[in-house]
Amino acid sequence: MKAAHLVEHPKKVNEKKPVIQETKFIDILSKVATVVAILMYVSYISQIKNNLAGNYGAPLQPLVAALNCTLWCIYAYFKQQRDWPVFWANFPGIIFGLITFITCLHYAVCKIKLEK
């Protein structure tokens, strides 16, 4: 009869961190990432001001950002367990991306007229 089942095995190198510690880390990380993402989209305000002052920027990037944020919001909202940090991190991008795009349109219209 072997007694191998009675021997303690040393801790594995790849042992997972306790769930509580990881959950706390992920919770803090999600809040910090949400704030940084919101700041990223709020930074469009300076471009919106420039557009309204006649210094137009290119419209494609904010339009694509708004589309990307819309897709992420849909994903986060319709998941079985809603992912609120992802939703709220991207929601301002929809608003600020669209406002920036709309205020950039004069640039695109003028460029088309100049090419004709």
HURA-V744143 format. One record per pair of residues at least 4 apart in sequence whose C-alpha atoms are under 6 Angstrom apart, sorted by the first residue. I is the first residue (numbers start at 1). J is the second residue. Records with the same first field share a line. If there is no record, write none. Layout:
BEGIN
I->J ; J
END
This chain:
BEGIN
19->23
26->30
29->33
30->34 ; 85
34->85 ; 89
37->89
38->89
41->93
48->100
50->55
51->55 ; 56 ; 103 ; 104
56->104 ; 107
57->104
59->101 ; 104
62->97 ; 101
63->97 ; 101
65->97
66->93 ; 94 ; 97 ; 98
69->90 ; 93 ; 94
73->77 ; 87
74->78
76->82 ; 83 ; 86 ; 87
77->82
84->88
85->89
92->96
93->97
96->100
END
